[in-house]
């Protein structure tokens, strides 16, 4: 028994709440700061790589593919991923706390809890094989749509002069339908995953409740009720955790796409390196140019067009 008056108890409660609030705010600020700094570095690296890549890259890649990296993929890095990372760590700590309390109240929950964790992890690994590829397909289907919109805006006056609005509108509908197909597959795959997770959670709760009936004589009824309450919370929290973790894994495809554009081939140096190969300061002395053994080709995998 602690000899505390009401004011002291209120002060302790306020201190605990204030400390928890400070920790939550510090966690959110650190998570968003680190994620935004990483996103900024990836964006700057991609931007420098695009500026220094050869012109052949822009001849072989539509502008929508580049816009997709700098718009949607970068938006995922700036907005969605920090929020998902914050949720990931928050829910992970919550699962650990609920699991500890539930197992203290009823240590028999360790067996079904371990089983459901293993099943959900295996199920998540199985689902990620499909969801990652679906995410890539959706991103690839988005690029032609951006390219078509950009090209239509640039040539809008020519389209109106030649009365070709119907053709470009039909192409827009085609690209939009192709992207919608991939988006629909993405949504239905997540619904499929969610329904299976709800089924697993229901089976887990059924096992916990029937085990509580059989162990009712050896357990305190209050602890049984507490364990069932925390089991329900554990199932819903674990399902939310696995869903958000899977969504975060899918959005990491955008990180992969941005990093790929940060490793593009670069043109030669803007200045001659080393300095001993640089021409003298008085160069050129004469208006004469002599070319010896010059060869030219447009890319490394094409034949020479000038020998």
Secondary structure as the mmCIF struct_conf table of DSSP 4:
data_model
#
loop_
_struct_conf.conf_type_id
_struct_conf.id
_struct_conf.beg_label_comp_id
_struct_conf.beg_label_asym_id
_struct_conf.beg_label_seq_id
_struct_conf.end_label_comp_id
_struct_conf.end_label_asym_id
_struct_conf.end_label_seq_id
HELX_RH_AL_P HELX_RH_AL_P1 UNK A 6 UNK A 52
STRN STRN1 UNK A 53 UNK A 53
HELX_RH_AL_P HELX_RH_AL_P2 UNK A 55 UNK A 60
BEND BEND1 UNK A 61 UNK A 61
HELX_RH_AL_P HELX_RH_AL_P3 UNK A 63 UNK A 68
HELX_RH_PI_P HELX_RH_PI_P1 UNK A 69 UNK A 73
HELX_RH_AL_P HELX_RH_AL_P4 UNK A 74 UNK A 75
HELX_RH_PI_P HELX_RH_PI_P2 UNK A 76 UNK A 80
HELX_RH_AL_P HELX_RH_AL_P5 UNK A 81 UNK A 105
TURN_TY1_P TURN_TY1_P1 UNK A 107 UNK A 108
HELX_RH_AL_P HELX_RH_AL_P6 UNK A 109 UNK A 154
TURN_TY1_P TURN_TY1_P2 UNK A 155 UNK A 155
HELX_RH_AL_P HELX_RH_AL_P7 UNK A 156 UNK A 161
TURN_TY1_P TURN_TY1_P3 UNK A 162 UNK A 163
HELX_RH_AL_P HELX_RH_AL_P8 UNK A 165 UNK A 214
TURN_TY1_P TURN_TY1_P4 UNK A 215 UNK A 218
BEND BEND2 UNK A 219 UNK A 219
HELX_RH_AL_P HELX_RH_AL_P9 UNK A 221 UNK A 261
TURN_TY1_P TURN_TY1_P5 UNK A 262 UNK A 263
STRN STRN2 UNK A 266 UNK A 266
BEND BEND3 UNK A 270 UNK A 271
BEND BEND4 UNK A 273 UNK A 274
HELX_RH_3T_P HELX_RH_3T_P1 UNK A 275 UNK A 277
BEND BEND5 UNK A 278 UNK A 278
HELX_LH_PP_P HELX_LH_PP_P1 UNK A 279 UNK A 280
TURN_TY1_P TURN_TY1_P6 UNK A 281 UNK A 282
BEND BEND6 UNK A 286 UNK A 287
BEND BEND7 UNK A 293 UNK A 293
STRN STRN3 UNK A 296 UNK A 296
BEND BEND8 UNK A 298 UNK A 299
TURN_TY1_P TURN_TY1_P7 UNK A 300 UNK A 301
BEND BEND9 UNK A 302 UNK A 302
BEND BEND10 UNK A 305 UNK A 305
STRN STRN4 UNK A 306 UNK A 306
#
